[in-house]
Amino acid sequence: MIELSDVRKVFPARRGAGEVVAVDGVSLSVARGEFAGVVGPSGSGKSTLARLVNLLERPTSGTVTVDGQVLTDLDAGGIRRARRSVGMIFQHFNLLDSRTAAGNVEHPLELAGVGRAERRRRVAELLDLVGLADRHGSRPAQLSGGQKQRVAIARALAARPTVLLCDEATSALDPGSTSGVLDLLRQVRAELGLTVLLITHEMSVVRAVCDSAVLMSAGRVVDGGPLSEVLTRPGSALAAQLVPAPAAGTDAAGGELVEVTVTDAAPEGLVLHTLAAELGLSVEVIGGSVETVAGRRFGRLLLRVRGDDGRLDPALARLRAAGALVGRTAAGDPRPFPDADDEPRPEPEPDVQRLADAPDVQR
């Protein structure tokens, strides 16, 4: 549904500074109906990547294909028409203060030349979908942050898109509103058959809604894939952020440290039973964390195992066969994200900035 092939975006030198490579050779594939995430720190290139998907930014090189159409081959008119199938939600809502909730949702339909009666019917349908049927006459100043984002979601859906881009859509919200908006995004994805690409720096958001994700750093994709695969992949940088490894500490005297990644197939109960009850090893849980990711439970346990060393290798082999990822050398703390201050952020050209700030990007 979304295909980026070796996409590169370079912002030219300005004000005495050198050129900025915001996206550097990224290839990305999102299947139809998938809820995919792009995660990384500020300055990693993820928001620029989102604007490349609907050509608010034109790539310096590479191709962008959405729903079988190569957008990078289109002229300006073709790109405007193609954007009607791509809805976009921003971090700060970008609602028109002079319009009511209904007026904001209606705005892209007016620009598209939809008749008055059809506009009103569509607006009522969308406000009901996002749970704001009773706030149709409220202006943005009268709405909470979560309600504003619900209006923005309704507006993004007005033109019946097949793809929904969410650029830090929950970053300005409190935890309760974030949960509600994520539930709504899951609902509209399921009911409308949308393909969703979500840009975020919040791992909790990826854990809550995404089927797959990529981790970006300095304009490049450094890890990614279906989350069920990523979380059982040895040495995965993305997995280390999604389910952090427990700290090992310094004292392993009298035993051996073992790190185990547990899943639904090989839960923590099976791990402890195999090591302790079946093989008579003494097992102490030093630390760990368990998270629900993509609807499945994943966790990392750090264990201190004492007993007959000859029994440990067969025990670990049995756990691997059951689907657990195990290692006899405990991992340290997960690698932090790169410092955002170390990664220059491109300053968009003025006309691009106006487009990005506009309340409706489907023009």
C-alpha positions, 0 to 999 in steps of 0.5 A: 500500500505504501512503498518507499524505495531508497528515498533520500531528502537533502535540504540545501545549505542555508544561512552559512550552514551546510546541507542537511540530509534529513532522510538517507536512503530509506526503503519502507513497505506498509501492507494494505490495512496495516498499522505501522509505526515510525519511531525515533528521537527528535531530529531522526527524520521521521516527520520528514519521512511522513511528509514524503509519503504524500509529497508535501516534501518531494524526495531528492531521490528515490520513489514513493508509491501509494496504492499502486500509484508512483507519486514521484512520477506525477506533476503538481496537479496529479499530486494534488489529486493523489493526496485526496486518498491520504489523510493527515493528522498533526500533533497540534490539531491545526483547526480553524479557530473561526469555525465550529467542529462541524465547520472544520470537518466540512472544510476539505469537502468545500475545497473539493467542491462537494455539494452542501447537502452531501457535506452536511450528511458526511460531517454528521456521520464523521462526528458521530464516528469520533464520538463528538455528535453533541459538540458539532457547534463547539469552536476549538477553544471550547474543546479539550485537547483530546476532543480537538484531535478527534475533530482533526481525525474526522477532518482527515477522514472527510475525503474517504482516504485509504491511507492515514498519516499520523504525525505525533498525533498523541504527543500533545495529549494527556495519558487519558486522551492519548488512550482514547485517541489510540482506541479511536484510531484502532476503531477507524482502521478496522471499520474503514479498512485504512492503512495507518502510518504513525510517526511517534517518539513514544514507545508506549504508542507503538506497543499499544497499536502498531503491527509493525514498526521501524526505528530511525536514527540520523535519517536512516532505518536502523531496525524494524519489521513485524513486532512479533518478529522484532521482539524475538530477534537477537540483538534488535535495537527496536526490541531493546526500546519496546521491552527494555532489558533489565540492568544486570548489576555487578554481583553475579557471585555464586551463580550465572546470569541468564537473560530470557525473552518470554512470549505467549508461547514460552511464558515466564511460568514455563521458564521458571518451572523448566529451570527449577522444578524439572532440573533442580536449579535454584533460580532468582529473578533479578529483574524484568519487565513484561509488556503487551505488544501488538496484542501479545505478551512479551517480557525480559527476565534477568535470572541468577541461576545456581546449581549443577552447571551441567544441567544449565545448557540442556535447560536453555536448549529446551527453552529455545525449542519452546520459543524463548530467546535466551542468553548466558551473558546478560545484556546491559541497559538498552541503548538510549536514543541518540541525543536529539541535539546531535542531529540537525533538524532541517528548516523547511522552505517557507512554502513547505512550512505553510503547507504543513501548517495548513488545516487541510493538506488535501488541496 
